[in-house]
Amino acid sequence: MRMTAAVAVGVLILEALLAGAFLLGFYWLGGWRWGLLFSGALLLLLVLPWLGELKVVFDSAGPRGAAKIGWWGRVSFAQRQSATDLVVRILGIPIRRRIEHKQPPEKRAEQKAEKEEREVPPEFEPAAVKGVTEERAREAAESPTKPARQKVAIWQRIDSKTAEGLCRVIGSGLGASCELIWGAEEIRVSVQDPTKNAMADTAIEQVFGRRQVGPADVSVVTGERDRRVRAVYRIGLLRMVLAGAQVVIDGRVLQLARRMKQKRAQKPPVDEDQRIIDEIVKQEASRQEDEQ
């Protein structure tokens, strides 16, 4: 029902836009021909972005890959040793970006240690060093510490409505997955030397070999003992967008995300026993302060 209502609302909005374009051309320039020209131009602008197909190509050697979006967009990336080059083209206009790789924690720790060794330590007399240490300890003791905010555990965020939302999303996702697989134009996957062991890879190639089911074509081959995965995926752009819209509308993804955000912002339930213990400790501390 939600999908039907969404389609009906979309059709009404489209009809309203076309009628508005017709009236604009009819009253602005005068004549029904101009109205039809304006509405036809608007309809063409609405349809053109969804013409064509989505094509994704990936190669683990690099790794590198590219995605072609209809006739108007293209995204490609290539991972280098120190950075990843990303190129986005919209109507042929390139937008280039270079993403530097983050260093592993071990390497960052080594560089930090080397930097500290290179730095010359400041000269202090023993008495001055002791005074600085005492001053820092006193400031740390006097500074108020904020209690750590407890987060709501994942199992505490799940209630009947959340479970219902998850089931709807999973069901809609399975339906969309079937559409994306069986409605695709081409799904080609080639795996070379999956285990990088000559005997094991030869056995897998002889047992599995090449399998083709519908648009899916999967093959396992042996080469130079170098694992490599190549994949090509093609599907109509409009079909892919409609499958994603079905998940969002039927699965009620936005409502589920909003509810999970509200659950995350809620305070965790207070343990009654812990609350009583805290009150007893607080009363004992106040009584000792009054006696002093």
Secondary structure, DSSP 8 states (H G I E B T S, - for coil): -HHHHHHHHHHHHHHHHHHHHHHHHIIIIISHHHHHHHHHHHHHHHHGGG-SEEEEEEETTTTEEEEEETTTEEEEEEE-SSEEEEEEEETTEEEEEEEE----HHHHHHHHHHHHHHS------HHHHHHHHHHHHHHHHHS----------HHHH--HHHHHHHHHHHHHHHHHHHHHHHT-SEEEEEEE-SSS-HHHHHHHHHHT-EEEETTEEEEEE--SS--EEEEEEEEEHHHHHHHHHHHHHHTTHHHHHHHHHHHHHS-----HHHHHHHHHHHHHHHHHHHH-
